[in-house]
Amino acid sequence: MLVCSDLERSRDFYRDVLNLKIKSSHEPHWIDFDLGNGCSLGLHRRTEFLAVRPGSLQLGFTVDDVDRFVADARLLGVPIFQDPYDDSIGRIAIISDPDGYPVQVVSYTKRRR
C-alpha cells in the first residue's frame, strides 16, 4: 500500500508512466494495480490516519531500456532522482512518483531467474 496526496495524479503516473494495469478501482478511496503473479500495488488516498512518507520505501520495476524509459519519463515531466548508470546487475535509474517516493527502474544485463 502506498499513501498518495492526490489519488488521481498517482493513478495516472503508475498507469501511464509505468504502464501498470488497474486491477480494481475503489475511487476516491483506493486503487489496486496488478503486478502479476498474484501481487498487487494498492494506492490509498491520504487521510487523517494515513500519511504520505517519501523515503519510507522504494519501489522497483524492470523495463526493457532504462535510457529510453527515462527519456520518455522526462518528456512527461517526471522528476529524475538519478540518471541512468551502469551497475553489476545492469542499467539503473531512479525517478520520482508524484509524492516524491523513489521508483527504481532497471534493465538487467542477464536474465534473472
Sequence and secondary structure as in RCSB ss.txt:
>XXXX:A:sequence
MLVCSDLERSRDFYRDVLNLKIKSSHEPHWIDFDLGNGCSLGLHRRTEFLAVRPGSLQLGFTVDDVDRFVADARL
LGVPIFQDPYDDSIGRIAIISDPDGYPVQVVSYTKRRR
>XXXX:A:secstr
 EEESSHHHHHHIIIIIS  EEEEEETTTEEEEEEETTEEEEEEE  SS    TTS  EEEE S HHHHHHHHHH
TT  EEEEEEEETTEEEEEEE TTS EEEEEEESS   
